[in-house]
């Protein structure tokens, strides 16, 4: 019966989402978590996750353009990304690692010659070394999709499309909009996609100079210049492996026939909501939250998208932990405190002291559920509990949820671990199912 339910869920997804136009099948790319392999302690990991999430929320709540979702922490802090997606550009291919960002649209990478670029591990992409590179003219359809562009002359090339793309901390990338062949992991017949538009960044100024995490940004938002839009796929999906591990994750563009082969439960589906004020973001209809057996006493309006574009609930690849409006976080905080019989050591994120006798053992914790329109995300313990030792070596059990500082709710990637999440762009739905993401 369980297998039948899974097959029916897969069939429904296959019927609702048509196959990719890009080479007739799924395109696969590898994701690497930015913190992987750095030898960080669990306490350091939690601190970094908390700091990045707060910085991300501040940009999302800033009221600036959707591009600000990729913005970085405040002055003097390094750009910290979440997941890097690997692909190659050009003929012959030149490797690129860019930040996967469901909150922006433009794809860009640093390019030679690079008058003002930050240091990166990989060589800068050089359009002169690619037989398939072509600058796009300023009257090209892709150029018209940019909020800020101009017609180049002299050093840019006559009537080439020159772009400027800014972020919430006022970091800016400026360069030429080019087209070239992109190559991804996958079957030999499916990996090369010609003539994708991307920003060839020559002047990348601001806190990009602190970036040690990639060569640019790969926008996965809902706009015309994002990677899913340009590939003309009806869907994309990702499956994040354990945040505290080093196993790579996967992103799939286009529905493969065996999408849910690694699933360990039935798929659930909820509708994606679109906002004219913030058209890039993936909004969801969150109805309520349950801690243990207690449904939190907050109205649905606390999670709802308002007519002016404020509030709402989004699912986001670039936010580490789920963030709630302050009043909702306060209610959730109190619900956990009342149901967990341990001393509180920190209020945000909420942490409890674990006795030395119980250290290393899983402590009882109430279950956590997010109720969406038509779907319930029953979070496994490892998707909201974070165990660590404090600076004094004492064991702590923390709840990996924080306040957003504003009216928006953001479902973070810690809560998405070992879920295969499918963005059905054609059907305007989001599906998720528990999975062994290291097998996808």
HELIX and SHEET records of a PDB file:
HELIX    1   1 UNK A    2  UNK A   16  1                                  15    
HELIX    2   2 UNK A   42  UNK A   60  1                                  19    
HELIX    3   3 UNK A   66  UNK A   70  5                                   5    
HELIX    4   4 UNK A  127  UNK A  129  5                                   3    
HELIX    5   5 UNK A  141  UNK A  144  1                                   4    
HELIX    6   6 UNK A  154  UNK A  156  5                                   3    
HELIX    7   7 UNK A  188  UNK A  190  5                                   3    
HELIX    8   8 UNK A  207  UNK A  210  5                                   4    
HELIX    9   9 UNK A  227  UNK A  231  1                                   5    
HELIX   10  10 UNK A  300  UNK A  303  5                                   4    
HELIX   11  11 UNK A  326  UNK A  339  1                                  14    
HELIX   12  12 UNK A  381  UNK A  383  5                                   3    
HELIX   13  13 UNK A  414  UNK A  416  5                                   3    
HELIX   14  14 UNK A  437  UNK A  439  5                                   3    
SHEET    1   A14 UNK A 125  UNK A 126  0                                        
SHEET    2   A14 UNK A 107  UNK A 112  1                                        
SHEET    3   A14 UNK A 192  UNK A 205  1                                        
SHEET    4   A14 UNK A 172  UNK A 183 -1                                        
SHEET    5   A14 UNK A  83  UNK A  89 -1                                        
SHEET    6   A14 UNK A  27  UNK A  33 -1                                        
SHEET    7   A14 UNK A 249  UNK A 253 -1                                        
SHEET    8   A14 UNK A 235  UNK A 239 -1                                        
SHEET    9   A14 UNK A 419  UNK A 424 -1                                        
SHEET   10   A14 UNK A 429  UNK A 434 -1                                        
SHEET   11   A14 UNK A 268  UNK A 273 -1                                        
SHEET   12   A14 UNK A 283  UNK A 284 -1                                        
SHEET   13   A14 UNK A 313  UNK A 315 -1                                        
SHEET   14   A14 UNK A 409  UNK A 411  1                                        
SHEET    1   B 4 UNK A 125  UNK A 126  0                                        
SHEET    2   B 4 UNK A 107  UNK A 112  1                                        
SHEET    3   B 4 UNK A 216  UNK A 219 -1                                        
SHEET    4   B 4 UNK A  94  UNK A 101  1                                        
SHEET    1   C 5 UNK A 125  UNK A 126  0                                        
SHEET    2   C 5 UNK A 107  UNK A 112  1                                        
SHEET    3   C 5 UNK A 192  UNK A 205  1                                        
SHEET    4   C 5 UNK A 172  UNK A 183 -1                                        
SHEET    5   C 5 UNK A 134  UNK A 135 -1                                        
SHEET    1   D 6 UNK A 125  UNK A 126  0                                        
SHEET    2   D 6 UNK A 107  UNK A 112  1                                        
SHEET    3   D 6 UNK A 192  UNK A 205  1                                        
SHEET    4   D 6 UNK A 172  UNK A 183 -1                                        
SHEET    5   D 6 UNK A 161  UNK A 166 -1                                        
SHEET    6   D 6 UNK A 149  UNK A 151 -1                                        
SHEET    1   E 4 UNK A 294  UNK A 295  0                                        
SHEET    2   E 4 UNK A 286  UNK A 291 -1                                        
SHEET    3   E 4 UNK A 368  UNK A 372 -1                                        
SHEET    4   E 4 UNK A 375  UNK A 379 -1                                        
SHEET    1   F 2 UNK A 322  UNK A 324  0                                        
SHEET    2   F 2 UNK A 401  UNK A 403  1                                        
SHEET    1   G 4 UNK A 344  UNK A 347  0                                        
SHEET    2   G 4 UNK A 350  UNK A 353 -1                                        
SHEET    3   G 4 UNK A 395  UNK A 399 -1                                        
SHEET    4   G 4 UNK A 385  UNK A 389 -1                                        
END                                                                             
